[in-house]
């Protein structure tokens, strides 16, 4: 047997697998593995776990609690009955249906843009926009805490890319000034709500700087649609700055209880992406049920404005309660509420104690965040009851005191 035979070969993949197995087994051995937890039935403010427990769900992105909404479910069922289970191809060739066109028109109306196109996931949407609109000779400037899909889009685009310090507008301005005349296109990309910290981008200053220096502005609205603004229309409503963003990206899998993503912008940009963004050209179309569910969800958001009002009310009640106990919720002002711990072991211990008390939370540790910034990321929903909030706060108080964290 030679050194290259499969039975004896070792390489970097084996080393990575060894490191992974060691960490995974240590976590499971210490009863600190909380990932891939199976649930049964729809997940709303209460999660029905496969082991028979019911838990308060503090980790779902379904901010408006629309999973299981009867109108949305009915729309999905009707779509399957009419169109079947799949689209049968890519959008550009055989996969486009009138459902896709109706969804895109609805998104454009909701986002107050000329046009929109949908993709198979939010991750793919960011990759599609950045690789479709930038390339060699261009520059992308992104907030240091932007989502991984934005980073990957930059890596795949061939454009040069740089990060500016989180929400540091002076640093962004310096990078924009330095870029003058050196690139074909300069595009600034930022999350509207930062998914690990729960704070909001500085849209007024970012928009003003882009206008001053001739840069395009793209904003990822994954965590702001349904959650920001008095009626859930996102960051432009939040700041009363409609029309200030060149390219709006959003997902169909958070407040919208479906799957996919979208780009909303002026018609020519969107139509260009339909014909030149590889993830649109080479990915299968959204299936009918998902398309119809997303379409009806936008209608429900506008028909039931009480959900956004209730979400903001419960977020404040919960965040104020945590702060009163002595927890550090960082700079969060949204329904994404981090609970900063700063130590991986203590973060896992806190998670275990909350799980044991019927509260489903997500531990966020390295490499998702830098070492020493370990935290729980909790998310509020419009359907959380006062009892849910009280149960969660009582669990945090008991666990935090027992662990010496508060």
C-alpha positions as CSV (number, residue, x, y, z in Angstrom):
1,X,0.0,0.0,0.0
2,X,1.4,3.4,-1.0
3,X,1.4,6.6,1.0
4,X,-1.4,7.9,-1.2
5,X,-3.8,5.1,-0.6
6,X,-7.0,6.1,1.1
7,X,-6.4,3.8,4.1
8,X,-3.2,5.5,5.1
9,X,-3.5,9.1,3.7
10,X,-3.7,12.0,6.2
11,X,-4.1,15.6,5.2
12,X,-5.7,18.9,6.2
13,X,-9.2,17.5,6.0
14,X,-8.3,14.8,8.5
15,X,-6.8,17.4,10.9
16,X,-9.9,19.5,10.7
17,X,-12.1,16.4,11.3
18,X,-10.0,15.5,14.3
19,X,-10.4,19.0,15.8
20,X,-14.1,19.0,15.1
21,X,-14.7,15.5,16.6
22,X,-12.7,16.5,19.7
23,X,-14.7,19.6,20.3
24,X,-18.1,18.0,19.5
25,X,-17.5,15.0,21.7
26,X,-16.3,17.2,24.6
27,X,-19.5,19.3,24.3
28,X,-21.8,16.3,24.1
29,X,-19.9,14.6,27.0
30,X,-20.5,17.6,29.2
31,X,-24.1,17.9,28.1
32,X,-23.4,21.2,26.4
33,X,-24.4,20.5,22.8
34,X,-27.4,22.5,21.9
35,X,-27.4,22.5,18.1
36,X,-29.6,20.6,15.7
37,X,-32.3,20.3,18.3
38,X,-35.3,18.5,16.7
39,X,-38.8,20.0,17.0
40,X,-42.2,18.6,16.0
41,X,-44.9,20.7,14.5
42,X,-44.7,24.4,13.7
43,X,-42.4,26.6,15.8
44,X,-44.0,29.7,17.1
45,X,-43.5,31.3,20.6
46,X,-43.7,27.7,22.0
47,X,-41.5,25.0,20.5
48,X,-42.6,21.4,20.8
49,X,-39.5,19.3,21.2
50,X,-39.0,15.8,19.9
51,X,-38.3,14.7,23.5
52,X,-41.9,15.7,24.5
53,X,-41.1,19.0,26.2
54,X,-42.7,22.4,25.3
55,X,-40.3,25.3,25.6
56,X,-40.5,29.0,25.3
57,X,-38.8,29.8,21.9
58,X,-36.3,32.6,22.2
59,X,-34.2,31.7,19.2
60,X,-36.6,32.0,16.2
61,X,-36.3,34.6,13.4
62,X,-40.0,34.4,12.9
63,X,-40.3,37.9,14.5
64,X,-44.0,38.4,13.7
65,X,-45.0,34.8,14.6
66,X,-46.4,34.1,11.2
67,X,-45.4,30.4,11.0
68,X,-48.7,28.5,11.0
69,X,-50.8,31.5,10.1
70,X,-54.0,30.1,8.5
71,X,-54.0,32.4,5.5
72,X,-50.4,31.7,4.7
73,X,-50.8,27.9,5.1
74,X,-53.9,28.0,2.9
75,X,-52.1,29.9,0.2
76,X,-49.3,27.3,0.2
77,X,-51.8,24.4,0.0
78,X,-53.7,26.0,-2.8
79,X,-50.5,26.6,-4.8
80,X,-49.5,22.9,-4.5
81,X,-53.0,21.9,-5.7
82,X,-52.8,24.2,-8.7
83,X,-49.0,24.1,-9.6
84,X,-47.7,21.0,-8.0
85,X,-44.7,20.6,-5.7
86,X,-41.9,22.0,-7.9
87,X,-41.1,24.6,-10.5
88,X,-39.4,22.3,-12.9
89,X,-36.4,24.4,-13.9
90,X,-34.5,27.6,-13.5
91,X,-36.4,30.9,-13.8
92,X,-34.7,32.1,-17.0
93,X,-35.7,29.0,-19.0
94,X,-38.7,27.0,-17.8
95,X,-39.2,27.8,-14.1
96,X,-41.0,31.1,-14.1
97,X,-44.7,31.1,-13.2
98,X,-47.2,33.8,-12.7
99,X,-46.8,33.2,-8.9
100,X,-43.1,34.4,-9.2
101,X,-44.1,37.5,-11.1
102,X,-46.9,38.3,-8.6
103,X,-44.5,37.8,-5.6
104,X,-41.9,40.1,-7.2
105,X,-44.4,42.8,-7.9
106,X,-45.7,42.5,-4.3
107,X,-42.1,42.8,-2.9
108,X,-41.4,45.8,-5.1
109,X,-44.6,47.5,-3.8
110,X,-43.7,46.6,-0.2
111,X,-40.1,47.9,-0.6
112,X,-41.3,50.9,-2.6
113,X,-39.0,50.1,-5.5
114,X,-39.5,49.8,-9.2
115,X,-38.8,46.0,-9.4
116,X,-37.7,43.0,-7.5
117,X,-36.4,39.5,-8.2
118,X,-36.4,36.5,-5.9
119,X,-33.7,33.9,-5.3
120,X,-33.5,30.5,-3.7
121,X,-32.2,31.8,-0.3
122,X,-31.1,34.9,1.4
123,X,-27.5,33.8,1.4
124,X,-27.6,33.2,-2.3
125,X,-29.2,36.6,-2.8
126,X,-26.3,38.5,-1.2
127,X,-23.8,36.4,-3.3
128,X,-25.9,37.1,-6.4
129,X,-26.1,40.8,-6.0
130,X,-22.4,41.4,-5.2
131,X,-21.0,39.1,-7.8
132,X,-23.5,40.4,-10.4
133,X,-22.8,44.1,-9.9
134,X,-19.1,44.2,-9.0
135,X,-16.0,42.6,-10.3
136,X,-12.3,43.2,-10.9
137,X,-11.5,47.0,-10.8
138,X,-14.4,47.7,-8.3
139,X,-14.3,48.2,-4.6
140,X,-16.8,46.9,-2.0
141,X,-16.7,48.5,1.5
142,X,-18.6,46.6,4.2
143,X,-19.2,46.9,7.9
144,X,-16.9,44.6,9.9
145,X,-20.0,42.8,11.4
146,X,-21.8,42.2,8.1
147,X,-23.2,38.7,7.5
148,X,-21.0,35.9,6.2
149,X,-22.9,35.8,2.9
150,X,-21.8,39.4,2.2
151,X,-18.2,38.4,2.8
152,X,-18.5,35.4,0.5
153,X,-20.1,37.5,-2.2
154,X,-17.1,39.8,-2.0
155,X,-14.6,36.9,-2.2
156,X,-16.4,35.4,-5.3
157,X,-16.8,38.7,-7.1
158,X,-13.2,39.4,-7.9
159,X,-13.6,43.0,-6.6
160,X,-11.3,44.4,-4.0
161,X,-13.0,44.7,-0.6
162,X,-12.3,46.3,2.7
163,X,-14.1,46.5,6.0
164,X,-14.8,49.6,8.1
165,X,-15.1,49.4,11.8
166,X,-18.5,48.6,13.0
167,X,-20.8,51.6,12.5
168,X,-17.8,53.9,12.5
169,X,-18.7,56.6,10.0
170,X,-15.4,58.4,10.2
171,X,-13.6,55.2,9.1
172,X,-16.1,54.7,6.3
173,X,-15.6,58.2,5.1
174,X,-11.8,57.8,5.1
175,X,-12.1,54.6,3.0
176,X,-14.5,56.4,0.6
177,X,-12.2,59.4,0.3
178,X,-9.2,57.2,-0.3
179,X,-11.1,55.4,-3.1
180,X,-11.9,58.4,-5.2
181,X,-10.9,57.9,-8.8
182,X,-9.3,54.5,-8.2
183,X,-12.2,52.2,-9.0
184,X,-14.9,51.7,-11.5
185,X,-17.7,51.2,-9.0
186,X,-17.6,51.7,-5.2
187,X,-20.4,49.9,-3.3
188,X,-21.0,50.2,0.4
189,X,-22.8,47.1,1.9
190,X,-24.2,47.0,5.4
191,X,-26.7,45.0,7.5
192,X,-29.7,47.0,8.6
193,X,-29.9,45.1,11.9
194,X,-26.7,43.3,12.9
195,X,-27.7,39.7,13.6
196,X,-25.3,39.0,16.5
197,X,-25.5,42.4,18.2
198,X,-29.1,43.6,17.6
199,X,-28.1,47.1,16.8
200,X,-29.0,49.2,13.8
201,X,-26.8,50.6,11.0
202,X,-26.4,54.4,10.8
203,X,-28.4,54.8,7.7
204,X,-28.6,58.6,7.7
205,X,-24.8,59.1,7.7
206,X,-24.1,56.1,5.5
207,X,-26.5,57.4,2.9
208,X,-25.1,60.9,3.0
209,X,-21.5,59.6,2.6
210,X,-22.4,57.5,-0.3
211,X,-24.1,60.4,-2.1
212,X,-21.1,62.7,-1.3
213,X,-18.5,60.3,-2.7
214,X,-20.6,58.7,-5.5
215,X,-20.8,55.3,-4.0
216,X,-23.7,52.8,-4.4
217,X,-25.5,51.7,-1.2
218,X,-26.7,48.2,-0.7
219,X,-28.5,47.2,2.6
220,X,-29.2,43.7,3.8
221,X,-32.7,43.9,5.4
222,X,-32.8,40.3,6.6
223,X,-33.5,41.2,10.2
224,X,-35.4,44.5,9.7
225,X,-38.3,43.6,7.5
226,X,-41.3,43.0,9.8
227,X,-39.2,44.1,12.7
228,X,-38.2,47.8,12.1
229,X,-40.5,50.7,11.5
230,X,-43.9,51.4,12.9
231,X,-45.5,49.0,10.3
232,X,-42.6,46.7,9.8
233,X,-41.4,48.1,6.4
234,X,-37.8,48.1,7.5
235,X,-34.9,50.5,7.9
236,X,-36.1,53.2,5.6
237,X,-39.4,53.5,7.5
238,X,-37.5,53.4,10.8
239,X,-35.5,56.5,9.8
240,X,-38.2,58.0,7.5
241,X,-35.7,57.9,4.6
242,X,-37.6,56.1,1.8
243,X,-35.5,56.1,-1.4
244,X,-32.2,56.5,0.4
245,X,-30.9,52.9,-0.5
246,X,-29.9,51.9,-4.0
247,X,-30.2,48.2,-3.6
248,X,-32.3,46.4,-0.9
249,X,-31.8,42.8,-0.1
250,X,-34.2,40.8,2.0
251,X,-35.0,37.3,3.0
252,X,-38.2,35.3,2.8
253,X,-37.4,33.0,5.8
254,X,-37.5,35.3,8.9
255,X,-40.5,37.5,9.4
256,X,-41.7,36.1,6.1
257,X,-42.3,32.4,7.0
258,X,-41.1,30.8,3.8
259,X,-37.7,30.4,2.1
260,X,-35.7,32.5,-0.4
261,X,-34.4,36.0,-0.8
262,X,-35.0,39.0,-2.9
263,X,-33.3,42.1,-4.4
264,X,-35.4,45.2,-4.8
265,X,-34.1,48.2,-6.8
266,X,-34.7,50.2,-9.9
267,X,-36.0,48.1,-12.8
268,X,-32.8,48.1,-14.9
269,X,-30.6,46.8,-12.0
270,X,-33.1,44.0,-11.2
271,X,-33.5,43.0,-14.8
272,X,-29.8,43.0,-15.3
273,X,-29.4,40.6,-12.4
274,X,-32.1,38.3,-13.8
275,X,-29.9,37.9,-16.9
276,X,-26.4,38.1,-15.4
277,X,-26.3,36.9,-11.8
278,X,-25.2,33.3,-11.8
279,X,-27.3,32.2,-8.8
280,X,-30.4,33.3,-10.6
281,X,-29.4,31.7,-13.9
282,X,-28.3,28.4,-12.5
283,X,-30.5,27.8,-9.5
284,X,-33.9,26.2,-9.6
285,X,-36.9,28.4,-9.1
286,X,-38.7,28.7,-5.8
287,X,-41.3,26.0,-5.5
288,X,-45.0,27.1,-5.7
289,X,-45.9,26.5,-2.1
290,X,-43.0,28.7,-0.9
291,X,-43.7,31.4,-3.4
292,X,-47.4,31.6,-2.5
293,X,-46.6,31.5,1.2
294,X,-44.2,34.5,0.9
295,X,-46.7,36.4,-1.3
296,X,-49.5,36.0,1.3
297,X,-47.2,36.9,4.2
298,X,-46.5,40.3,2.8
299,X,-50.3,40.8,2.6
300,X,-50.7,39.7,6.2
301,X,-48.0,42.0,7.5
302,X,-49.9,45.0,6.1
303,X,-53.4,43.6,7.1
304,X,-52.4,42.9,10.7
305,X,-50.3,45.9,11.9
306,X,-50.9,44.9,15.5
307,X,-48.2,42.3,15.1
308,X,-45.4,44.9,14.7
309,X,-46.8,47.0,17.6
310,X,-46.9,43.9,19.8
311,X,-43.4,42.8,18.8
312,X,-42.0,46.2,19.8
313,X,-43.9,46.1,23.1
314,X,-42.7,42.6,24.1
315,X,-39.1,43.4,23.0
316,X,-39.0,46.4,25.3
317,X,-40.6,44.5,28.2
318,X,-38.1,41.7,27.8
319,X,-34.9,43.8,27.3
320,X,-35.8,46.1,30.2
321,X,-36.3,43.1,32.4
322,X,-32.9,41.7,31.5
323,X,-31.2,45.0,32.1
324,X,-32.9,45.3,35.5
325,X,-31.4,42.0,36.5
326,X,-27.9,43.2,35.5
327,X,-27.4,41.5,32.2
328,X,-25.4,43.2,29.4
329,X,-27.6,43.4,26.3
330,X,-24.9,45.3,24.4
331,X,-26.2,48.0,22.1
332,X,-29.3,46.2,21.0
333,X,-32.4,48.3,20.3
334,X,-34.2,45.6,18.3
335,X,-35.9,42.3,18.7
336,X,-32.5,40.6,18.5
337,X,-31.4,40.8,22.1
338,X,-27.9,39.5,22.9
339,X,-27.1,38.5,26.4
340,X,-23.3,39.0,26.8
341,X,-21.3,36.5,28.8
342,X,-17.8,36.7,27.5
343,X,-16.7,33.1,28.3
344,X,-17.5,30.0,26.3
345,X,-17.9,27.6,29.3
346,X,-20.2,30.0,31.2
347,X,-22.2,30.6,28.1
348,X,-22.8,26.9,27.7
349,X,-23.6,26.5,31.4
350,X,-26.1,29.3,31.2
351,X,-27.7,27.7,28.1
352,X,-28.0,24.4,29.9
353,X,-29.7,25.9,32.9
354,X,-32.1,27.8,30.7
355,X,-32.9,24.7,28.7
356,X,-33.6,22.8,31.9
357,X,-36.0,25.6,32.8
358,X,-37.9,25.4,29.6
359,X,-36.4,28.2,27.6
360,X,-34.9,27.6,24.2
361,X,-31.9,29.8,23.5
362,X,-28.9,29.8,21.2
363,X,-25.3,30.0,22.5
364,X,-23.1,32.0,20.2
365,X,-19.4,31.2,20.6
366,X,-16.2,31.3,18.5
367,X,-16.0,31.2,15.4
368,X,-19.4,32.8,15.0
369,X,-18.1,35.7,17.2
370,X,-14.6,36.6,18.3
371,X,-13.2,34.8,21.4
372,X,-14.1,36.5,24.6
373,X,-17.4,37.9,23.2
374,X,-19.4,34.7,23.8
375,X,-23.1,35.4,24.3
376,X,-26.6,34.1,24.0
377,X,-28.6,35.5,21.1
378,X,-32.3,35.8,22.0
379,X,-35.0,36.8,19.6
380,X,-38.5,38.2,20.4
381,X,-41.7,37.4,18.6
382,X,-45.0,39.3,18.3
383,X,-46.7,36.1,19.6
384,X,-44.7,35.9,22.9
385,X,-47.2,36.3,25.7
386,X,-46.6,38.1,29.0
387,X,-46.3,34.6,30.6
388,X,-43.6,33.6,28.1
389,X,-41.6,36.8,29.0
390,X,-42.1,36.2,32.8
391,X,-41.0,32.6,32.5
392,X,-37.9,33.6,30.5
393,X,-36.9,36.4,32.9
394,X,-37.4,34.2,35.9
395,X,-35.1,31.5,34.3
396,X,-32.5,34.1,33.5
397,X,-32.6,35.5,37.1
398,X,-32.2,32.0,38.7
399,X,-29.6,30.7,36.3
400,X,-27.6,34.0,36.3
401,X,-27.5,34.1,40.1
402,X,-26.5,30.4,40.4
403,X,-23.6,31.0,38.0
404,X,-22.5,34.3,39.5
405,X,-23.1,36.1,36.3
406,X,-25.5,38.7,37.8
